């Protein structure tokens, strides 16, 4: 339809637009830390092994 190069360029632009909209719509995501090692008490309460 477009070719390889235009598809890659448009895909990259679309990705940047999605990231920008998400950053504006949900700014708390920028500071979200998903590292489970930082919250071992929550893992123990849930019955999981915090040493993983």
Residue frames relative to the residue before (quaternion, step in Angstrom):
aa qw qx qy qz dx dy dz
X 1.0000 0.0000 0.0000 0.0000 0.00 0.00 0.00
X 0.8151 0.1263 -0.0574 0.5624 3.61 0.69 -1.09
X 0.4903 -0.6032 0.4738 0.4139 3.56 1.02 -0.78
X 0.6810 -0.5261 0.3311 0.3871 3.53 -1.25 0.37
X 0.7118 0.4677 -0.2815 0.4419 3.60 0.66 -1.03
X 0.6810 0.4611 -0.3216 0.4692 3.65 0.75 -0.81
X 0.6261 0.5390 -0.3399 0.4493 3.60 1.06 -0.70
X 0.6599 0.4917 -0.3061 0.4786 3.57 0.96 -0.83
X 0.6595 0.5027 -0.3105 0.4647 3.59 0.91 -0.87
X 0.6817 0.4729 -0.2904 0.4767 3.60 0.86 -0.90
X 0.6282 0.5283 -0.3313 0.4653 3.59 1.05 -0.70
X 0.6536 0.5055 -0.3044 0.4739 3.57 1.01 -0.78
X 0.6479 0.5034 -0.3126 0.4786 3.56 0.98 -0.82
X 0.6482 0.5132 -0.3172 0.4646 3.59 0.96 -0.86
X 0.6332 0.5282 -0.3282 0.4608 3.60 1.01 -0.78
X 0.6681 0.4934 -0.3010 0.4686 3.59 0.91 -0.87
X 0.6267 0.5251 -0.3355 0.4680 3.59 1.06 -0.71
X 0.6558 0.5037 -0.3117 0.4680 3.60 0.93 -0.88
X 0.6508 0.5027 -0.3171 0.4724 3.60 0.94 -0.83
X 0.6658 0.5080 -0.3040 0.4541 3.60 0.92 -0.84
X 0.6609 0.4914 -0.3057 0.4778 3.58 0.93 -0.87
X 0.6546 0.5044 -0.3128 0.4683 3.58 0.96 -0.82
X 0.6451 0.5234 -0.3245 0.4523 3.60 0.96 -0.79
X 0.6798 0.4643 -0.2867 0.4899 3.58 1.03 -0.74
X 0.7094 0.4771 -0.2637 0.4467 3.59 0.92 -0.91
X 0.8049 0.1279 -0.0446 0.5777 3.62 1.06 -0.69
X 0.0786 -0.8541 0.5123 0.0437 3.62 0.44 1.14
X 0.5661 0.6018 -0.3943 0.4023 3.64 1.14 -0.40
X 0.5595 0.6140 -0.3908 0.3966 3.60 1.15 -0.44
X 0.5917 0.5905 -0.3696 0.4056 3.60 1.12 -0.56
X 0.7542 0.3602 -0.1994 0.5115 3.59 1.09 -0.67
X 0.4294 0.7109 -0.4546 0.3217 3.60 1.27 0.07
X 0.0993 -0.7844 0.6113 0.0329 3.57 -0.84 1.02
X 0.1690 -0.8295 0.5300 0.0499 3.58 -0.50 1.20
X 0.4095 0.7161 -0.4748 0.3067 3.60 1.22 0.22
X 0.3402 -0.7808 0.4815 0.2069 3.63 -0.39 1.16
X 0.5686 0.6061 -0.3927 0.3938 3.61 1.15 -0.39
X 0.6357 0.5377 -0.3330 0.4426 3.60 1.19 -0.37
X 0.7569 0.3098 -0.1727 0.5489 3.60 1.26 -0.25
X 0.0490 0.8537 -0.5180 0.0222 3.65 0.74 0.94
X 0.6020 0.5686 -0.3784 0.4135 3.64 1.02 -0.62
X 0.6422 0.5141 -0.3251 0.4665 3.59 1.02 -0.73
X 0.6382 0.5199 -0.3301 0.4621 3.60 1.04 -0.70
X 0.6492 0.5087 -0.3199 0.4662 3.58 0.95 -0.85
X 0.6480 0.5169 -0.3138 0.4630 3.60 0.96 -0.85
X 0.6986 0.4488 -0.2640 0.4907 3.58 1.09 -0.66
X 0.5340 -0.6581 0.3878 0.3626 3.58 1.29 -0.04
X 0.5277 0.6228 -0.4152 0.4015 3.58 1.22 0.33
X 0.5315 -0.6254 0.4746 0.3180 3.56 -1.27 0.44
X 0.3043 -0.7907 0.4989 0.1824 3.66 -0.45 1.12
X 0.5882 0.6016 -0.3752 0.3891 3.63 1.19 -0.23
X 0.5082 0.6554 -0.4297 0.3572 3.61 1.21 -0.13
